[in-house]
C-alpha cells in the first residue's frame, strides 16, 4: 500500500510531502529530501524490423543488406540504441566489415563506424552462416524520422550472400 501524508526525516530534517506519480526521493542536502522527476534512461519506444530475402553481392564499398528500420525520436536529447543481427555466407577467405548508415528524413546521411572496418569484422576464412551483430548507441539530435540501414562490404573480392535466415534490427529510443 502507498503511504500518504508527510514522511518524517531523522536528525531534525524537514518532512517530505507527497509527490506525484513518476517521482522518486532525492537527497538535496545534509537533512533534506524532496520529490524529484525520474531521471533519463527510460525506454520510450521500441521498433523492430526483420528481413529474410536471400541476397548475393560482391561489394567493395559499404552496401545495403536489405535490413533496415525507421524510428522517429520524441526529443532531440533522446539516444537510439541499435541492435542488429544478420547472418551471411562468404565464399572466399577474406573478411567482411559491417556498419550502419543513418539517414535523417530531410537531413544528413551519416555512416556509423570506421570507413574501412565499419563497426564489426568477421573471421578471415570462408564460412557459411557467419553472424554479424552490431550494438551501437547513437545520438542523432533530431525529432525527424531516422532510417538505419545495415551495410556490409568485402575487403577484396569475396562474395556475400544473405543466407536466407532471418535478420533482425531493433531500435530503442532512450530518454535523456
JOKA-V292570 format. One record per residue. N is the residue number from 1. RES is the residue in one letter. PHI is phi in degrees with one decimal (* if undefined). PSI is psi in radians with two decimals (* if undefined). OMEGA is omega in whole degrees, 0 to 359 (999 if undefined). Layout:
# JOKA-V292570
n=N res=RES phi=PHI psi=PSI omega=OMEGA
n=N res=RES phi=PHI psi=PSI omega=OMEGA
This chain:
# JOKA-V292570
n=1 res=X phi=* psi=2.57 omega=178
n=2 res=X phi=-77.4 psi=2.66 omega=178
n=3 res=X phi=-99.7 psi=2.34 omega=177
n=4 res=X phi=-117.0 psi=2.84 omega=180
n=5 res=X phi=95.9 psi=-2.73 omega=183
n=6 res=X phi=-100.2 psi=2.36 omega=177
n=7 res=X phi=-95.3 psi=2.11 omega=180
n=8 res=X phi=-70.5 psi=2.60 omega=179
n=9 res=X phi=-118.6 psi=2.35 omega=183
n=10 res=X phi=-69.6 psi=2.92 omega=175
n=11 res=X phi=59.8 psi=0.63 omega=174
n=12 res=X phi=78.1 psi=0.20 omega=180
n=13 res=X phi=-74.4 psi=2.98 omega=180
n=14 res=X phi=-81.4 psi=2.66 omega=178
n=15 res=X phi=-74.6 psi=2.95 omega=181
n=16 res=X phi=-117.3 psi=2.07 omega=177
n=17 res=X phi=-77.0 psi=2.81 omega=180
n=18 res=X phi=-59.6 psi=2.46 omega=176
n=19 res=X phi=-97.8 psi=-2.73 omega=179
n=20 res=X phi=-120.3 psi=2.97 omega=179
n=21 res=X phi=-57.7 psi=2.38 omega=178
n=22 res=X phi=90.4 psi=0.00 omega=179
n=23 res=X phi=-98.1 psi=2.84 omega=176
n=24 res=X phi=-136.0 psi=2.98 omega=179
n=25 res=X phi=-83.3 psi=2.33 omega=181
n=26 res=X phi=-126.9 psi=2.25 omega=177
n=27 res=X phi=-76.8 psi=2.11 omega=185
n=28 res=X phi=-113.1 psi=-0.01 omega=180
n=29 res=X phi=-179.4 psi=-2.93 omega=186
n=30 res=X phi=-63.7 psi=-0.56 omega=180
n=31 res=X phi=-139.3 psi=0.36 omega=186
n=32 res=X phi=-117.3 psi=2.32 omega=172
n=33 res=X phi=-117.6 psi=2.53 omega=179
n=34 res=X phi=-145.0 psi=2.61 omega=174
n=35 res=X phi=-69.1 psi=2.49 omega=180
n=36 res=X phi=-139.9 psi=2.73 omega=178
n=37 res=X phi=-69.7 psi=2.57 omega=177
n=38 res=X phi=-62.1 psi=2.50 omega=183
n=39 res=X phi=-77.4 psi=-3.04 omega=181
n=40 res=X phi=-73.0 psi=-3.05 omega=177
n=41 res=X phi=93.8 psi=0.06 omega=179
n=42 res=X phi=-79.3 psi=2.46 omega=174
n=43 res=X phi=-79.0 psi=2.05 omega=184
n=44 res=X phi=-92.9 psi=-0.56 omega=176
n=45 res=X phi=-160.8 psi=2.73 omega=180
n=46 res=X phi=-132.3 psi=2.27 omega=178
n=47 res=X phi=-121.5 psi=2.38 omega=176
n=48 res=X phi=-130.7 psi=2.46 omega=174
n=49 res=X phi=-138.3 psi=2.59 omega=179
n=50 res=X phi=-125.5 psi=2.83 omega=181
n=51 res=X phi=-152.5 psi=2.28 omega=181
n=52 res=X phi=-137.7 psi=0.29 omega=178
n=53 res=X phi=-76.0 psi=2.31 omega=178
n=54 res=X phi=-71.8 psi=2.36 omega=185
n=55 res=X phi=-135.3 psi=2.34 omega=178
n=56 res=X phi=-124.2 psi=2.18 omega=183
n=57 res=X phi=-156.1 psi=2.85 omega=177
n=58 res=X phi=-129.4 psi=1.24 omega=185
n=59 res=X phi=-82.1 psi=2.30 omega=175
n=60 res=X phi=-98.2 psi=-0.10 omega=172
n=61 res=X phi=-132.0 psi=2.85 omega=184
n=62 res=X phi=-59.2 psi=2.26 omega=186
n=63 res=X phi=-132.5 psi=2.49 omega=178
n=64 res=X phi=-59.9 psi=2.42 omega=178
n=65 res=X phi=-91.9 psi=-0.20 omega=185
n=66 res=X phi=102.6 psi=-0.32 omega=179
n=67 res=X phi=-88.2 psi=2.11 omega=178
n=68 res=X phi=-153.5 psi=2.87 omega=176
n=69 res=X phi=-153.0 psi=2.68 omega=182
n=70 res=X phi=-124.4 psi=2.41 omega=179
n=71 res=X phi=-139.2 psi=2.58 omega=176
n=72 res=X phi=-118.3 psi=1.85 omega=181
n=73 res=X phi=-63.6 psi=2.60 omega=180
n=74 res=X phi=-87.2 psi=-0.24 omega=180
n=75 res=X phi=-149.2 psi=2.61 omega=178
n=76 res=X phi=-67.6 psi=-0.35 omega=180
n=77 res=X phi=-84.3 psi=-0.13 omega=180
n=78 res=X phi=-68.8 psi=2.64 omega=172
n=79 res=X phi=-109.6 psi=2.72 omega=178
n=80 res=X phi=-117.8 psi=2.09 omega=176
n=81 res=X phi=-91.2 psi=2.11 omega=182
n=82 res=X phi=-104.5 psi=2.16 omega=175
n=83 res=X phi=-121.7 psi=1.95 omega=183
n=84 res=X phi=-130.8 psi=2.47 omega=182
n=85 res=X phi=-141.2 psi=2.24 omega=179
n=86 res=X phi=-141.7 psi=2.49 omega=179
n=87 res=X phi=-111.0 psi=2.20 omega=182
n=88 res=X phi=-129.4 psi=2.84 omega=178
n=89 res=X phi=-116.5 psi=2.29 omega=178
n=90 res=X phi=-111.7 psi=2.28 omega=184
n=91 res=X phi=-88.0 psi=-0.25 omega=182
n=92 res=X phi=-130.9 psi=2.92 omega=179
n=93 res=X phi=-80.8 psi=1.54 omega=179
n=94 res=X phi=-153.9 psi=2.93 omega=180
n=95 res=X phi=-102.4 psi=2.74 omega=178
n=96 res=X phi=-118.2 psi=2.30 omega=176
n=97 res=X phi=-104.9 psi=2.52 omega=179
n=98 res=X phi=-128.1 psi=2.61 omega=179
n=99 res=X phi=-156.2 psi=-3.08 omega=181
n=100 res=X phi=-125.3 psi=2.30 omega=174
n=101 res=X phi=-99.7 psi=2.14 omega=179
n=102 res=X phi=-101.1 psi=2.18 omega=179
n=103 res=X phi=-121.3 psi=1.96 omega=179
n=104 res=X phi=-91.1 psi=2.23 omega=181
n=105 res=X phi=-56.6 psi=2.17 omega=180
n=106 res=X phi=71.9 psi=0.24 omega=184
n=107 res=X phi=-142.8 psi=-2.59 omega=188
n=108 res=X phi=-78.7 psi=2.75 omega=173
n=109 res=X phi=-115.8 psi=2.23 omega=185
n=110 res=X phi=-133.6 psi=2.33 omega=175
n=111 res=X phi=-85.8 psi=2.21 omega=178
n=112 res=X phi=-95.4 psi=1.95 omega=182
n=113 res=X phi=131.0 psi=2.99 omega=178
n=114 res=X phi=-69.6 psi=2.43 omega=183
n=115 res=X phi=-59.4 psi=-0.50 omega=180
n=116 res=X phi=-94.4 psi=-0.75 omega=189
n=117 res=X phi=-109.3 psi=-0.09 omega=180
n=118 res=X phi=66.3 psi=-2.46 omega=178
n=119 res=X phi=-107.2 psi=-0.26 omega=180
n=120 res=X phi=-155.1 psi=2.69 omega=176
n=121 res=X phi=-130.3 psi=2.58 omega=179
n=122 res=X phi=-89.3 psi=3.10 omega=176
n=123 res=X phi=-65.7 psi=2.90 omega=188
n=124 res=X phi=-97.6 psi=0.15 omega=177
n=125 res=X phi=-109.1 psi=2.86 omega=177
n=126 res=X phi=-64.8 psi=2.44 omega=181
n=127 res=X phi=-155.1 psi=2.72 omega=175
n=128 res=X phi=-114.1 psi=2.36 omega=179
n=129 res=X phi=74.8 psi=0.50 omega=176
n=130 res=X phi=-67.1 psi=2.22 omega=184
n=131 res=X phi=-87.6 psi=2.29 omega=176
n=132 res=X phi=-119.7 psi=1.96 omega=180
n=133 res=X phi=-120.2 psi=2.46 omega=177
n=134 res=X phi=-129.4 psi=2.26 omega=171
n=135 res=X phi=-123.1 psi=2.07 omega=186
n=136 res=X phi=-146.6 psi=2.36 omega=177
n=137 res=X phi=-102.8 psi=2.00 omega=184
n=138 res=X phi=-103.7 psi=2.57 omega=176
n=139 res=X phi=-120.8 psi=1.41 omega=188
n=140 res=X phi=-78.0 psi=-0.30 omega=179
n=141 res=X phi=52.3 psi=0.93 omega=179
n=142 res=X phi=-153.6 psi=2.79 omega=170
n=143 res=X phi=-115.7 psi=0.21 omega=175
n=144 res=X phi=-83.5 psi=2.78 omega=177
n=145 res=X phi=-61.8 psi=2.42 omega=180
n=146 res=X phi=-124.6 psi=2.25 omega=174
n=147 res=X phi=-106.6 psi=2.25 omega=177
n=148 res=X phi=-108.1 psi=2.18 omega=180
n=149 res=X phi=-112.0 psi=2.22 omega=175
n=150 res=X phi=-77.1 psi=2.13 omega=183
n=151 res=X phi=-123.5 psi=2.73 omega=174
n=152 res=X phi=-147.9 psi=2.87 omega=177
n=153 res=X phi=-152.0 psi=2.81 omega=176
n=154 res=X phi=-95.3 psi=2.62 omega=176
n=155 res=X phi=-70.7 psi=-0.60 omega=181
n=156 res=X phi=-138.8 psi=-1.64 omega=187
n=157 res=X phi=-124.5 psi=0.40 omega=181
n=158 res=X phi=-69.5 psi=2.84 omega=176
n=159 res=X phi=-110.6 psi=2.29 omega=179
n=160 res=X phi=-106.6 psi=2.39 omega=177
n=161 res=X phi=-137.8 psi=2.07 omega=171
n=162 res=X phi=-63.1 psi=2.10 omega=190
n=163 res=X phi=-78.0 psi=0.19 omega=176
n=164 res=X phi=88.8 psi=-0.17 omega=175
n=165 res=X phi=-73.7 psi=2.85 omega=185
n=166 res=X phi=-74.5 psi=2.19 omega=173
n=167 res=X phi=-95.8 psi=2.52 omega=185
n=168 res=X phi=-132.5 psi=2.38 omega=171
n=169 res=X phi=-128.1 psi=2.25 omega=177
n=170 res=X phi=-119.1 psi=2.27 omega=176
n=171 res=X phi=-115.3 psi=2.26 omega=178
n=172 res=X phi=-122.2 psi=2.19 omega=174
n=173 res=X phi=-83.8 psi=2.16 omega=180
n=174 res=X phi=-107.9 psi=2.12 omega=180
n=175 res=X phi=-70.0 psi=2.54 omega=181
n=176 res=X phi=-75.7 psi=* omega=999
